[in-house]
């Protein structure tokens, strides 16, 4: 029997929810219909999942949320604090921590700020993921729900841990790094289950608690479809994690060689341009870091050239990835890939250091 878990993501900083002249407000505990948002989501999770894992970012929240969950008679839950990983935080760390804590075959990620999500919508997404690594809603305009997805747990752990070790905090990278993805249209069968699509009401700001606006998206994507985005195996992900560890230890020769061999293998087999791009990008960063430590100018210059060549190779892989997503009408993922391409090219053009790697277009 396939088992299912719900990972409730409740460790964010909720910057958009704050008012400048007020003390910090914990969005997960904000009240809607006389219950905290966290409880709304937990009650839904309890109807569709065999286990509930609540992911938080510190021990204070863990203690507080445990009291709130017990007060509202939510049972069968576990609270976990995000694993500490150098130079990275955010959704991927929380999701990785939750996946490791869970025991189920499939896990759904539920942000604590979607309080009206209905059990039948979660159930439908679980069912859609049965023959894929991941299932995620895709809106008609090509946008995906980056924090509401179902993951096959074993492969999900491999993907999220690798992303975290490579300093990739964004949850859309989980979709980009999956092998087989089931894209689910909210306006097809989901609308039959939830006609007003209130499940997708998202509380970003305090005034959203009174307006409760669902998403409005126009576009051409109205059907469910499955896409194969790569064919990456667990040993390759392990190699990328090993290469990252070598880089942190300043073992640049070994790290660059391992990143390069991973990229070359993926490129030769036409497998997963996303992971090939990440491999080349990390090879480039490793080579440039190595160049800075050279005492001989000629050796530093040679490594600098090699690093920039690797950045160009990464950019080409991301271009290929963007083309693949555009072919699938996944505009959001295509733009993420295109932003990675531009970032890599900026290093070659001497314009590195931009803070807008992913411009907010949605």
C-alpha positions in Angstrom: 0.0 0.0 0.0 1.3 3.4 -0.9 1.7 5.7 2.1 1.5 9.4 2.1 2.9 12.2 4.2 2.2 16.0 4.4 5.2 18.3 4.9 3.8 21.7 6.2 6.3 24.5 5.5 6.2 26.9 8.4 9.7 28.3 8.8 9.7 31.3 6.5 10.4 34.9 7.5 7.2 36.2 6.0 8.7 39.5 4.9 5.7 40.6 2.8 3.4 39.9 5.8 5.1 42.5 8.0 4.2 46.2 8.6 7.2 48.4 9.1 5.9 50.0 12.3 4.8 46.8 14.0 6.7 44.0 15.8 7.4 40.9 13.6 4.2 38.9 13.1 4.3 35.1 12.8 2.2 34.4 9.7 1.6 30.8 10.6 -0.2 31.9 13.8 -2.3 34.7 12.1 -6.0 34.1 12.7 -8.5 33.3 10.0 -12.0 32.3 11.0 -10.7 32.1 14.6 -8.0 29.6 13.9 -4.3 30.0 13.0 -3.4 29.5 9.4 -1.2 26.6 10.6 -4.2 24.8 12.0 -6.2 25.2 8.8 -3.5 23.5 6.8 -2.8 20.9 9.5 -6.5 19.9 9.6 -6.5 19.4 5.8 -3.3 17.4 6.0 -4.8 15.1 8.6 -7.6 14.1 6.3 -5.3 12.9 3.4 -1.9 11.9 4.9 -0.7 9.0 7.1 1.8 11.3 8.8 2.3 15.1 9.2 5.7 16.7 9.4 5.8 20.4 10.3 9.1 22.0 9.2 10.3 25.1 11.1 13.5 27.0 11.2 14.3 27.2 14.9 13.6 25.6 18.3 11.5 28.5 19.5 9.0 27.9 16.7 9.1 24.2 17.2 8.0 24.6 20.9 5.4 27.1 20.1 3.8 25.3 17.2 3.7 22.0 19.2 1.6 23.8 21.8 -0.7 25.2 19.2 -1.2 21.9 17.4 -2.0 20.1 20.6 -4.4 22.9 21.7 -6.3 22.4 18.5 -6.3 18.6 18.8 -4.1 17.9 15.7 -2.6 14.4 16.2 0.0 12.3 14.5 2.4 15.1 13.8 6.1 15.6 14.1 8.0 18.9 14.3 11.4 19.1 12.8 14.0 22.0 12.7 15.6 22.7 9.3 19.0 21.0 8.9 21.9 23.5 9.0 23.8 23.7 5.8 26.5 26.3 5.1 25.7 29.1 2.8 22.1 28.1 2.1 18.6 28.4 3.7 15.1 28.6 2.4 12.4 26.3 1.0 14.7 23.6 -0.3 16.3 23.1 3.1 12.9 22.8 4.7 11.6 20.4 2.1 14.8 18.2 2.3 14.5 18.1 6.1 10.9 17.1 5.9 11.5 14.4 3.3 14.2 12.9 5.5 12.0 12.9 8.5 9.0 11.3 6.7 8.6 7.6 6.1 5.9 7.6 3.5 6.3 6.8 -0.2 5.0 10.1 -1.4 5.0 13.5 0.3 3.0 16.6 -0.4 4.5 20.0 0.5 1.9 22.4 1.9 2.8 26.0 2.7 1.2 27.3 5.9 -0.2 30.3 4.1 -2.7 28.4 1.9 -5.3 27.9 4.6 -8.3 27.1 2.3 -6.7 24.2 0.5 -9.2 21.4 0.3 -8.4 17.7 1.1 -9.8 16.6 -2.3 -7.4 18.9 -4.1 -4.5 17.4 -2.2 -5.8 13.9 -2.8 -6.0 14.6 -6.5 -2.4 15.8 -6.7 -1.3 12.6 -4.8 -3.1 10.4 -7.3 -1.5 12.3 -10.2 2.0 11.6 -8.9 1.7 7.8 -8.7 3.6 7.2 -11.9 5.9 10.2 -11.8 8.6 11.5 -9.5 6.8 14.7 -8.9 3.3 16.3 -9.6 2.8 20.1 -9.5 0.0 22.5 -10.5 0.7 24.4 -13.7 -1.5 27.5 -14.4 -2.7 28.5 -17.9 0.0 31.3 -18.1 2.8 28.8 -17.5 3.3 29.5 -13.8 3.8 26.6 -11.4 2.9 26.4 -7.7 6.4 26.3 -6.4 5.6 25.2 -2.8 2.6 22.9 -3.4 3.8 19.7 -5.0 3.8 16.0 -4.4 7.2 14.2 -4.5 8.3 10.6 -4.5 10.2 10.6 -1.3 13.4 8.7 -2.1 14.2 10.6 -5.3 13.1 13.8 -3.6 15.6 13.4 -0.9 18.4 12.9 -3.5 17.4 15.9 -5.5 16.8 18.3 -2.6 19.9 17.4 -0.7 22.0 17.9 -3.8 20.4 21.2 -4.5 21.1 22.3 -0.9 24.8 21.2 -1.1 25.2 23.2 -4.3 23.6 26.3 -2.7 20.4 26.2 -4.7 17.6 27.4 -2.3 14.7 27.8 -4.7 11.9 25.2 -4.7 11.3 25.5 -8.5 14.7 23.9 -8.9 13.2 20.7 -7.5 10.8 20.6 -10.5 13.7 21.4 -12.9 15.8 18.7 -11.4 13.2 15.9 -11.5 13.2 13.2 -14.1 9.5 12.7 -14.8 7.0 15.5 -13.9 3.2 15.4 -14.0 2.0 18.9 -14.6 -1.6 19.3 -13.4 -3.8 22.1 -14.6 -5.9 23.7 -11.9 -8.5 24.7 -14.5 -9.2 21.2 -15.7 -10.3 18.5 -13.2 -9.2 20.4 -10.2 -11.8 23.1 -10.9 -14.5 20.4 -11.0 -13.4 19.6 -7.4 -13.1 23.2 -6.3 -15.1 25.4 -8.6 -13.9 28.7 -7.1 -10.3 27.4 -6.8 -10.2 28.7 -3.2 -7.6 26.0 -2.4 -5.1 28.3 -4.1 -5.8 31.4 -2.0 -2.4 32.5 -0.7 -1.9 34.8 2.3 1.1 37.0 1.5 0.2 40.2 3.2 -2.0 41.0 6.2 -4.8 42.4 4.1 -5.0 39.1 2.2 -6.7 37.7 5.4 -9.8 39.7 4.6 -9.8 39.7 0.8 -9.0 36.0 0.3 -8.2 36.3 -3.4 -7.6 33.2 -5.5 -5.2 33.3 -8.5 -6.4 34.7 -11.8 -4.4 33.4 -14.7 -5.1 33.5 -18.4 -3.3 31.4 -21.0 -3.4 28.4 -23.2 -2.5 25.6 -20.8 -5.6 23.9 -19.7 -4.8 20.1 -19.8 -2.7 17.8 -17.6 0.4 16.4 -19.2 3.6 14.5 -18.3 7.1 15.6 -19.2 10.4 13.9 -19.0 13.0 16.5 -18.0 16.0 14.3 -17.6 17.3 10.8 -16.6 19.6 11.6 -13.7 20.6 8.7 -11.5 21.3 8.8 -7.8 25.1 8.0 -8.2 25.5 11.2 -10.3 23.8 13.3 -7.7 26.1 11.8 -5.1 29.1 12.8 -7.2 27.9 16.3 -7.4 27.6 16.4 -3.6 31.1 15.0 -3.3 32.4 17.6 -5.7 30.7 20.4 -3.6 32.3 19.0 -0.4 35.8 19.0 -2.1 35.3 22.6 -3.2 34.4 23.7 0.3 37.6 22.0 1.5 39.6 24.0 -1.2 40.5 20.8 -3.0 40.0 22.6 -6.2 41.8 20.2 -8.6 39.6 17.3 -7.5 36.4 19.3 -7.3 36.8 20.8 -10.7 37.6 17.5 -12.3 34.5 15.8 -10.7 32.2 18.6 -11.7 33.6 18.5 -15.2 33.2 14.7 -15.5 29.6 14.9 -14.3 28.8 17.6 -16.9 30.5 15.7 -19.7 28.6 12.5 -19.0 25.3 14.3 -18.9 26.0 16.3 -22.1 27.3 13.2 -24.0 24.1 11.3 -23.2 21.8 14.3 -23.8 20.6 14.0 -20.2 19.1 16.7 -18.0 20.4 20.1 -19.2 19.5 21.5 -15.8 22.0 19.3 -13.9 24.5 19.6 -16.7 24.3 23.4 -16.4 24.7 23.2 -12.6 27.7 21.0 -13.0 29.4 23.4 -15.4 28.5 26.4 -13.4 30.1 24.9 -10.3 33.1 23.8 -12.3 33.5 27.4 -13.4 33.2 28.8 -9.9 35.7 26.3 -8.6 38.2 27.1 -11.3 37.9 30.9 -10.7 38.3 30.4 -6.9 41.4 28.3 -7.7 42.8 31.0 -10.0 42.6 33.6 -7.2 45.0 31.4 -5.1 47.7 31.1 -7.8 50.9 33.0 -7.2 52.0 32.7 -10.8 50.1 35.1 -13.1 50.3 32.7 -16.1 48.7 29.9 -14.2 46.0 32.2 -12.8 45.2 33.5 -16.3 44.9 29.9 -17.6 42.5 28.9 -14.9 40.5 32.1 -15.4 40.1 31.3 -19.1 39.0 27.7 -18.3 36.5 29.0 -15.7 34.9 31.3 -18.2 34.8 28.6 -20.8 32.9 26.4 -18.2 30.5 29.3 -17.6 29.8 29.5 -21.3 29.2 25.7 -21.4 26.8 26.1 -18.4 25.0 28.9 -20.3 24.5 26.6 -23.3 23.0 23.9 -21.1 20.6 26.4 -19.5 19.6 27.6 -23.0 18.8 24.1 -24.0 16.8 23.7 -20.8 14.8 26.9 -21.4 14.0 25.7 -25.0 12.7 22.4 -23.5 10.4 24.2 -21.0 9.1 26.6 -23.7 8.2 23.6 -25.8 6.2 22.3 -22.8 4.6 25.8 -22.4 6.2 26.0 -18.9 7.1 29.7 -19.2 8.0 30.2 -15.6 10.6 27.4 -15.6 11.9 28.6 -19.0 12.5 32.0 -17.6 14.3 30.6 -14.6 16.6 28.7 -16.9 17.1 31.8 -19.1 18.0 33.8 -15.9 20.6 31.1 -15.1 22.0 31.4 -18.6 22.3 35.2 -18.3 24.0 34.9 -14.9 26.7 32.6 -16.3 27.3 34.9 -19.2 27.6 37.9 -16.9 30.8 36.3 -15.4 32.3 35.9 -18.9 31.5 39.6 -19.7 32.9 40.8 -16.5 29.6 41.8 -15.0 29.4 39.2 -12.3 27.7 39.9 -9.0 24.2 40.9 -10.1 21.7 40.5 -7.3 18.7 40.1 -9.7 19.6 36.6 -11.0 15.9 35.8 -11.0 13.9 39.0 -11.8 10.4 39.0 -10.2 8.2 38.7 -13.3 5.2 37.0 -11.6 
